Amino acid sequence: MGNYGPMTIAHHRIKTHGRWQVRQPFPGIYLWRDPHGAHYLVDHTGTRRIERRTTAPFTTVELYHSPVRLEHAA
C-alpha cells in the first residue's frame, strides 16, 4: 500500500521503460531517481532536484523540518 499513488501515463512509461525509479516514503511525497543517479523530490509544492553531497557518505533529506530523516547511501 505504501508505494501506491496516482501516476499519469507519461510517468508510468518513464518509470517502466525509461529506467527511472520512484519510491513513496510518505503519502503524497515521491522520490524519483533518473538513469544517471540524480534524485528529485516531488510533492504538492512541485519538483525539486536533491543535490548530492560529495564529502559525506550519506545524503540526508529533511522534509518540512520534521524529525523524520531519509538517508540514502551514496
Secondary structure, DSSP 8 states (H G I E B T S, - for coil): -TT-----HHHHHHHHHS--EEEEEETTEEEEE-TTS-EEEEETTEEEEE---SSSSEEEEE-TT-S-EEEEE-
